[in-house]
Amino acid sequence: MSKKTSSRKKAPERPSPVPPALEPMRETARRLFHPTEREPYYLRDLALRNFDELHEHIGEFTEEQARWVADWVEYLGDPETAKRIRGQTREFRKIIDERHRELARLLGAPE
């Protein structure tokens, strides 16, 4: 007996549905991870274009640069995180890391 293989194509994966209450946060995640019409943040000669790249290089920022990071995060569309950073500049790396994990889950992106 020969085995027949299915000719059906697998449906493309879609992000899991988000409860309506989380939709505003998902929109924030989209703005941060996929910004449109936004200028990059320059760290020396490195252009950071989105929240993922900021997260990847957050260890290269000094505490003195925390307010600039907050300004750029707000510019991308997350005033809530910017406010937290301004209120706790010593914790800005931790704040970015926590927010990155939280928002990446909503988009199904790697944390």
C-alpha positions in Angstrom: 0.0 0.0 0.0 1.2 3.5 -0.8 0.7 6.4 1.5 -1.1 9.4 0.1 0.2 12.7 1.2 -2.2 15.6 1.8 -2.1 18.4 -0.8 -3.7 20.8 1.7 -1.5 23.7 2.6 -1.1 24.6 6.2 -2.8 27.9 7.0 -0.4 30.8 7.9 0.0 31.3 11.6 -1.8 34.3 13.0 -1.3 36.1 16.3 -3.6 34.7 18.9 -6.7 36.8 19.5 -6.3 39.4 22.2 -9.1 40.3 24.6 -10.6 43.7 23.7 -9.2 45.2 27.0 -5.7 44.4 25.8 -6.1 45.9 22.3 -4.7 49.4 23.3 -1.6 47.7 24.7 -1.2 45.6 21.5 -1.4 48.9 19.5 1.3 50.3 21.7 3.4 47.2 21.0 2.9 47.7 17.3 4.0 51.3 17.5 7.2 50.4 19.4 8.2 47.2 17.5 7.2 48.4 14.1 7.4 52.2 14.1 6.4 54.1 11.0 7.6 57.6 10.1 9.8 57.8 13.2 13.5 58.8 13.3 16.0 56.3 14.9 17.7 56.9 18.2 21.4 57.2 17.7 23.7 55.6 20.3 27.1 56.7 19.1 27.2 55.5 15.5 24.4 52.9 16.0 20.9 53.7 14.8 18.2 52.1 16.9 15.0 51.9 14.9 12.6 50.1 17.2 12.0 48.9 20.7 13.5 45.5 20.0 16.8 47.1 19.0 16.7 49.4 22.1 16.2 46.3 24.3 19.1 44.5 22.5 21.5 47.4 23.3 20.0 48.7 26.6 23.2 47.7 28.5 25.2 50.2 26.5 23.3 53.2 27.9 24.3 55.0 31.0 22.0 56.2 33.8 22.6 59.7 32.6 21.0 58.8 29.2 17.9 57.3 30.9 15.9 60.5 30.3 16.9 60.5 26.6 15.7 56.9 26.4 12.4 57.9 28.0 12.0 60.7 25.5 12.5 58.3 22.6 10.2 55.7 24.0 7.5 58.4 24.3 8.2 59.5 20.8 7.7 56.0 19.5 4.3 55.9 21.3 4.6 54.7 24.9 4.2 57.6 27.3 3.4 55.1 30.2 6.9 53.5 30.0 8.5 56.9 29.5 6.9 58.2 32.7 8.1 55.2 34.6 11.7 55.7 33.4 11.6 59.4 34.3 10.4 58.5 37.8 13.0 55.7 38.3 16.0 56.5 36.2 18.2 54.0 38.1 15.9 51.3 37.0 15.5 52.2 33.4 17.2 49.0 32.0 14.9 46.8 34.1 11.8 48.9 33.0 12.8 48.4 29.3 13.3 44.7 29.8 10.0 44.2 31.6 8.1 46.2 29.0 9.8 44.4 26.2 8.7 41.0 27.5 5.2 42.2 28.2 4.7 43.7 24.8 6.5 41.0 22.8 4.0 38.4 24.1 1.2 40.4 22.7 2.7 40.3 19.2 3.9 36.8 19.4 7.5 38.0 19.1 10.5 36.4 20.8 11.1 37.8 24.3 
